[in-house]
Amino acid sequence: MACPSGPGYSLQVLALPSSGCGLFVAIPHATLVFIKTFIKSAITFFPFLQKIYIYVIRNNYSKIAVMENTPIFFADGESPKMIEAFKKAQETFKYFWRELSWEYRRIVPALDVACVKLAFTQEINNETVVEHMWINEINFDGEKIKGILVNDPNELTNVTNGEYVEIPANQISDWLFVTQDKTYGGFTIQAMRSEMDETEREEHDAAWGLNFGDYNDILIAYEQKEKPENLIEHPMSRNMKESLVDFVKANPNEITAQDEFGYTFLHREAIAGNSTIVEVLLESGADKNAKTHNNKTPLDFAEQLKWEHIIPILK
């Protein structure tokens, strides 16, 4: 969220990804620009600096790495295997958004790819035509997926490549993010790969420029095997508690501030599934009954997204 300590300031979190520990600090915007430029230049000569991240918390999220010119591999969207892939993608999308919400706070990006596949529809010659296409530069308000279309439609004429779109969350057909050479999500991709022989899978992966690994072993959260607790909560949420406590004490207005759609800090963190941050905000006086302009409370979003570890906290 934007830091209320004065004009031209932003709330920053300086952190090491391996530990997930961070420190909330207010940095002047001009200084932030200098830091970004310095880090991006420095990692050219010292690759290990890529390991250092500064997480930027803002109301309006910035752009991330673009997935462009990616081939579309068509599949039978009515097959039981593909329908199951759609279902799993919708059930686990919250993990994608949780990771992406942290990615938007980083000065040095950690994700190589972050995109969502959505079902686009149009009535053509008295028939409903459906095409599943990818978007990036994604935002999510708990109800709609928003972003930029990065594929050329095959038959549809009501959307075009490069167009900004807003689609209800129930139209998600897949999601994918890539970090440290590992893919997460990609349920429809893996469903298609499961029908290919080894040579076809290699050609498919080469076209994407990614190694999708074992189609029977789909990851949804960073280091979930090494740290199963990451399936419950993002490590940054757990490890920044003390720093956040200090920050909200110094910036109490941050607790009650609402954006132009009525969302509070608590709404956003409930949507992202960050229970430790939710607890700190409540203990600091956040109103759990605050409503967006669409009359949604933080609890409404937690229940809708089935963040089971947050629901009891907000009741």
N, C-alpha and C positions, 0 to 999 in steps of 0.2 A: 504494500500500500504506500501511497505517497506520504513522505514525512512532513508533518505539520510544523516542524521546528522553525521554518522560515522560508521565504521565497528562494527558489533556486537550489533547494536541498532535496536529497533522496535518501531513503532508508536503505542501507547496505548491510550485507552479511558477508564477512570475510571467513572463508571456510576451506577445509581440506576434505575432499570427497571420501577419502579412505576412513576418516573418523566420523564424518558427519557433524563435527563440532563447528560452531560458528559464533560470531559476535556481531550484534546489531550496532551499527554506528550511523550517524548522520553525516553525509559528505556533500559539500557544495557541488552543484551540477558541473561547473567548469572543471573542478578537480576530478570528477568522475570521468569526464571526457578524456582528460589527460591520462588517467589510470588505464582506461580502455586502450588508448593508443599505445601506451608504453608496454602493456602486457602483450598485446597482439604483435608488437615488433619484437619484444624480447623472446617470445616462444619460437621465433624463427631461428634464433641462435642457440636457445637453451630449451629443448623440447620438454624437459622435465617440468617447466613452468606451466605446461598444459594441465598439470595436476592441481594447480591452485585455481580456485574459483571464487569469484565475488558474486554473491547472489543479490539481485536487485529486486526489491519488492515494489511493485507499482500497481496503480489501478488499471492503467491501459498497458497491456502487454506488448512488447516489441516483437519484431519479426525474428524468425529462426531460419535455420538452413532449409533451402528449398529443394523439393524433390521434383525435378523437371525432366521432361522427355523420357519418362519411364514407360516401357511398352505395356499395353493392356493385354493380359492373357484371359481370354474369354472362357467361361465355364458355364455349365448348366446350373442356373440359379435355383431350379426347382428340384434338383436331386436331393435326396435325404442327407447326404454327406455335406452338401453346400448349405442346406437349411440349418443343419446343426452348427456349421461354422459361423453363420450369421448370428445364431442364438448365443454362442460362446463369446463372440465379439461384443455383443450388446451387454452381456452380463459382466464382462471384465473391462469395459471401456473406462470405468472409473480409475483403474490403475494407470491407464494411458494418461488421463487428464491429471492425475496426481503427479506423475513424473514430469509432464509438460508444464504444469504450473510452477514447478521448481526450476525447470529449464529456463523459463522466461525471467527468472531472477538472477541468472548467471551472466556475467560479463563475457567470459570465455565459454562458448557452448560445449556441452558434454555429449549431446546427441548428434549423430551424423544424419539421421533421417527421422522425421516425425510427421506422420500423415494418417488420414482417416479416409476410408472408403464409404461412400454413401449411396443410397439408392435414389436415383433421379427418375421422375416419371413424366409422361406426357401422353395425352390422348391424340393418337394419329390414326386417321381412317377408322374411327369408332373402336379402336383397340388401345388398351393401356400398354405403352411401351416403357420398359424399365431398363435402365443402364446403371451399372455400378461403377462409379468413378472416384478417383482420389482427389482430396483437397489437402492443402497445407496452410501455413500461417493461421493456425487454428485457435479459436477461442471457444469457451463453453460456459454458459451461464446457469447450468443446472437443468436447462430445458432444451435449448437449441445448440447445434453445432454450427459454428461460423468459420468461414475460411475462403480460400481462393482455389477454384477449380484448376487442376493441372493436367487434365486429359482432354483430348478432343472427342466430343460425343460422336457416336457412330450414326445414330438416326435422329436423336433429339435435336430440336431447333430452339428450345426455350432456354437453353444455357449454352455458354461458350467458354472455351479455354481462357483462363485468366480472369474470369468473372467472380465477383464476391457473391457468396451464397450463404443462406441461413436455412438449415434443414432440421426438423425435429429429431431428437435423439433416438427415437424408435426406428429411424431410417438408417441407422448405422449398419453396415454390412461387414466392416473389418477395421482394424487399426494396426499400426506398425510403428515401433521406434527401434532405432539401432544405436548402440553405444558399445565402445570397446570391442568391436567386431562380433557382437552378439545381437541377434534379432529377438524382439519381443512382440507378441501378438502375431499378426499375419495368419489368421485362422483360415481364410479362404485360400490364401497362397499355399498353405501346407496341405489343404484338402486337394488342391490341384496337383501338387507335387507328389502326393501319395498315389496318384494314378499314373505317374510317369515312371519310366525305367531309369536306371542310373544315368545313362547318357543324356536323356531328356532333362533330368533334374540339373545336371551340370550346365547344360545349355541355358536352361531357365535362369539359374542363379547368375550365370555370366552376363545375361541380358540385363539383370538388375544391378550387377556389380556387387552382389552380396552373397554371403554364405548362410543359407537358411537352416543348415544343420539337419537334425533329425525331425521329420514331420510328425513323429509320435511324441515329441517332447517340446511342447510350446511353453515358453517362459512368459510371465506377465509382470514380474516385478524384479527390479535390479537385485542381483545376488540372492535370490529367493532360496536357492539350494544351500548356499553357505550360511545364510542368515534368514531362517524361516520367519522371524519376527517382522521382516520387511514386507511380508504379505499383509500384515495388520496395519503397520504405519511406516511412513517414510522415515529413514534415519535422521534426516535433517530436522524433522518435527520433534523427534525425541530429544535430540542432543542440544537444541538451542533454547531450551526452556529458561535457564537462568538469564541469558542475554535478553530474551523477550520480556521477561519480568521487569528487568531494569529499563528497557525501552518504553514500555507502556506507562511505567511510573513517571518517566520524564516527559512523555507525550500522551497525556490522558485523552486529548481530543481524538486521537486515532481510534479509540474504542467506540465512539458514537458516530463518527463520520460516515456518511452515506454517499455513494456515487450517484450519477444522474439517473440510474435505474432503481435506486433505493437499496442497493446491496451494501452491507457493512463488512468490516473485516471478518466478523464471525460467520456471515453467510459464505464468504469465499473459502474460508478454511474448512467449514463443514462440507462444502462441495468437494474440496480436495482431499478430505479424509484425514486431516491432521488433528488427531484427538488431543495431543499435548498442547498444541497451540489453542485449540478450542477451550480446554480447561483453564489455561492461563487467562484468556480473554474473559471468560465467565467470572473467574476469581477477581479480575480487575474491574468488574462492573459492567461488562457487555450485556446488552439486553437480548436474551434468548428469544423474546417474543417480537423482536423487530421484524417488520415485513417489507419486502420489496414492493415495487409498484404493482406487481402481479399478485400481491398478498401472500407471498411465500416466506415462511420463517426458516431459520437454519435447520430446525428439526424436520421440516417438510422435505428439504433437500437431502438430508441424511437418510430419511426413510425411503425416499424415492430411489436413491442410489444404493441403498442397502449397506450403508456403512454401520455394521452392527456394533462396532466398538464405540461409536459416537452417539448413537441413538439414546442409550441410557443417560449419558451426560447431559443431553439437551432436554430431557423430559422433566 
